[in-house]
C-alpha cells in the first residue's frame, strides 16, 4: 500500500473517531456546499432573464438532471460500498476489480441514456410538467444537459470511488472545480455570448467535463491506491451483483425523487406558472442544508464500510452516535433559519409577489421535519455501507416512492373537496393560496413523518444486528484462543 493510502486506512481503522469523521466529511461537505451554491447562482442567473417560462423550464428539467445523477450515484455508491468493505477486509484485488468495473458501467450507461432520452425528449418533458410555454425553452436547456450526461455520470461514479479509498480531499477538489467553472461560465455564455437559458446548460456541461477529466487524471496518473485497468473489468456476476445490490436502491431513491418532483410540477402547473416557479425555487433553496447532510453522509460511509469490513464494531457504533447528533443539530439550526427568514430567501431569486408568497408557504412546509431528515439519512447510509441491500432499498424508496408520490396524487383533490374540514391545515400557511396547492405542499411533511417512523424501526434492528455480530466474533476469537492454548 502507498504511504498516503496506508495513512488513510490507519486513520479510519485506528484514529480518533471524531477526527476521522471530520477528515472524511469536511471535504465532501465543502464540495456539496459549493454545488449547492452553484445551484443558487445558476437559478439566480436564470432569474436575471426576467422570464417566468425560463424559470419554469429549469424546474421541469431539474428532475431529468436528477435521473442522470441517479445513474451515476447508483454505480458510484454501489461500487464505493463494496470497495470500502473490501479494503477494510484487506482484499485489494477485489477492490481494484470493482473500481474498474464501475467505470466501465458508467460509460456504457451514459451512452445508452443519452441516445434514449434525446429520442424521446419532448414526451419526457411533457410528462415532467412542461406546459406549452415552457416546452420550447425546456427542450433547449435539457438537450445540452442530456448531451453532457456522460460527464455527469462518470463524475458521480469516480467521486464516490475516490472517497471510498479515503481521499475525500481530491474528491472535494473535483466537485469544486466543476461548480466554480460553472459559475464562471454562466454569465459568459448566457449574457456575453447572448445564449440565454441555453448558455446556462452549456456552462453546466463544461463544468462537469473538466471535473471528470480531473478525476480520470487521478487514476491515470497513479495517484490512487486502487488500480483501474481494462484487464480488471470483471466478467463474473459477483461484482455486478454487489454494485447493484446497494446501487439500485440509491438509483430508485433519486429516480423516485425525480418522479415526485415531476408529479409536483404537473400538479403545481394547474395553478399557474407562479406556482410552478415557486416550487422550483424552494427546491433549490432547500438543497443547501440537504447537500450539507448528504456531504457528511458521503464522508461517513467509507468510515462505516471500512470498519464494518474490518469488524471494528465499536468504532461503527460510536461513529453512528456522533454523526446522528451532529446532523440532527445542524438540521435544527437550518430549520430555524427557514422559519425566521423565508421571505428574504425567496426575494433573492424573484421579485414576483405571488411567487414569493407561494414559495414561502412551500419553504416552511418542506423543512418542518429537517432535524429528523439527518437521522434518516445517516441510517440509510449505514445500511448502504454495510451492504444491506434489502434494508437500504426500503429506506431509499419509502420517502418519495411509497409515501410522497401517492400523497401528491391524493392530497390536491382531497384538499379541494374537503377544504372546509381541512381549513385548520390550510390556515397554518402564512399566505393565502388555493386549497389544492396547499394539499401539494402538505404532502412532503406528511411523507417525511411516516418515513422517519419507519427509520426508527430499522435503526433499532441494525443496532441489534451489530451487537449479535460482535458477540459472535468474540466467541470465535475465544474458541480460537482456546485451540491455540491446547496446541
Secondary structure, 3 states (H helix, E strand, C coil): CCHHHHHHHHHHHHCCHHHHHHHHHHHHHHHHHHHHHHHHHHHHHHHCCCCHHHHHHHHHHHHHHHHHHHHHHHHHHHHHHHHHHHHHCCCHHHHHHHHHHHHHHHHHHHHHHHHHHHHCHHHHHHHCCCCHHHHHHHHHHHHHHHHCHHHHHHHHHHHHHHHHCCCHHHHHHHHHHHHHHHHHHHHHHHHHCCCHHHHHHHHHHHHHHHHHHHHHHHHHCCCCCCCCCHHHCCCCHHHHHHHHHHHHHHHHHHHHHHHHHHHHHHHHHCCCHHHHHHHHHHHHHHHHHHHHHHHHHHHHHHHHHHHHHCCCHHHHHHHHHHHHHHHHHHHHHHHHHHHHCHHHHHHCCCCCHHHHHHHHHHHHHHCCCHHHHHHHHHHHHHHHHHCCHHHHHHHHHHHHHHHHHHHHHHHHHHHHHCCCCCHHHHCCCCCCCCHHHHHHHHHHHHHHHHHHHHHHHHHHHHHHHHHHHHHHHHHHHHHHHHHHHHC
